[in-house]
Structure formats: C-alpha cells, structure tokens
C-alpha cells in the first residue's frame, strides 16, 4: 500500500491509501478519488517527504501523545448530514448486498418492481452501470464504518 498526501481544488488537504501509483492514477482519472471534506473529485497529489523510520535502538525521552484538536464546526455539520442521509437510505431502501449491480439493472430494465436499493458494487461495476445510463450514487463511508 502507498499513502499519498492529497489536496482538492478548494484547498482541503487529506490523505489516501492505494494499492500502487497506477491504482491512484486510474481512480483519479475516473473521478473516484474525492475530497473527504467537500466531495470534490478535482484532486491532486501533494509533494511529500519520504517516510523514514526512526532508529530502533533509540528511545524517546518523553513518550509522544496524540491529542485530538478541536473539530471544525463545518466538518461536524457535514458528518451529521452524511449520517442522516445514510440513515434515510437504510430506512427507505432495500439492502441487496453484493447483488447491487444485478438488481439495479433489473430495476432499470423493468424486470422487477421499481424501488430504492443499496448495497455493494466494485468500481468497475459502478462505472459500467453509469455507462449504461443507470443512475447510482455512492453512500459516504463514515469513520465508524471501520470499527
């Protein structure tokens, strides 16, 4: 895995992890890399210093502590809105799991009843759906999703 420092066209800085540089390039070209603050897909890599590990035989005199800083109220509001949107989808649509692409096509081509659905799709499946004229929207991944 490779970590890149990224910046969007609005100046928001964030990082992203990718399998390799080719994966980043492919995802960025397709608009799949988006700012974690504003959602803009106009993202560029920033100049980064290489990560050099500390000497293993050196002990820190004072253990370093990570302290969380104050949360920007705009970020807190955005996270609240994303949680509300996700909750609305989960309460009003059917979860179809990894059959999302298949179910979306059935609904689009009137092979099954029209209804809201959500589930998982690979980037390739989502791209194919969009190219077929089927509207899809990724649900935002929230910090608690990693727990």
N, C-alpha and C positions, 0 to 999 in steps of 0.2 A: 504494500500500500504506500501511496505517496500523498503527502499533505501539501496543499497549496494555500498560500495567503491570497485571498481574492478581494476584489473591490468592484462595486457596481457603478453604473453611470451616475448615481446620485451620491457617491462618496461613502457608502456604507462598507465597512471592512468586515470580513468574516473568513472562515477557513472551510475547506472542503477536502474530503479524503477520496482518492480514486485508485483504482487498480494499478494504473500506469498513466503516463502522459498522453498516450494515444486515446485512452478512455476519456480523459478530461476533454481533449480536443473534440472528440466525436460528440460527447454530451453537450458541450458548449455550442458547437455548430448547430445542433438541433434545438437549442433553446431549453435544454433540460437542466442546466445549471442556473439557479435563480438565487437572488439575494435573500438571505434569511430575515432581513428586516422589512424590505418593501416589496419583494417578489419580482423585481426587475430581472429579466434574463440577459440584459446587456452587462456582462460580467467579464472581467479581465484578471489575469494573474498579476500579482504584485511582485516586485523584486524581493527576494528572500535571502536571508543568510543561511548557510548550511547548518544543520543540527549537528553539533559536535558534542559527544558525550563527555561528561566530567571524568576525571581520572578516578578509577575505582578505589585507589588506596588513599584518597584524600577524604577527610571527614570534615563536615561543616561544623563550625564552632557553635552556631546557633541554628537549630532546625528551622527551615523556612515553612511558613504557614501561608496557606492560600485563604484570602479573605474576600468574600464577595462584596462588590461595590454596590452602590445604590442602583436600583433598577430605573431606567428611563421610563417615565410615565407613558410615553408613546408606545414603547415596546410592550409594557404591561397591557395597554389597551388592545394592541394588535393580538397578543396572545389570548386575551379574553374573547375577542371576536372570532379568532380561529377555533377556539374550543366550542363556542356557541354554534358556529357553522357546522363543525363536525358532529356535535350532538344532534343538531337538526337533521342532518343527513342520516345518522344512525337511527333516529326515531321515526323517520318518514320514508325510508327506502329499505329494500331487501338486500341483505348481505349474501353475495353469491360466491365469495371466496375467490379461488384461482380460476373460476369459470367466468370471470368478468367479461373478457373479450367475446367469448362464445355467446353469453347472454345478451350483451349489448348488440351484437349482430342480429340475433333472433328478434329483439325488440325493434330494431331499426328496419328490418325487412318484414315486419308484421307477422312473424312466425309464432309469436307468443304475445300475451297481453302487454300493453304499454304500462310501464311502472318505473319508478325510480329504483336504481340498483347501485350498489357499491361493492368493491372487492379489490382484488389484487390483479395487476397486469404488469408484464415486463415492459421496458421502454420500447422494445420492438413491437409488442402487441399494441401499445398505446399509439405509436406512430402509424401503424397500419390502420387502426380504427379511424384516426384523423384523416389519413389519406383516402379512406373510403367514404368520407363525409359524415362520419358518426361523431357526434359531439361527446367529448369526455373531459373531465376536469379532475386533476389530482387533489385528493384531500391532503391538507398540510400534515406533515409529521410533527408531532409535538414532543417536547422534552420527555414527558412521561412515557412515550411510546418505547423508549429504550430501556425502561425498567422492567 
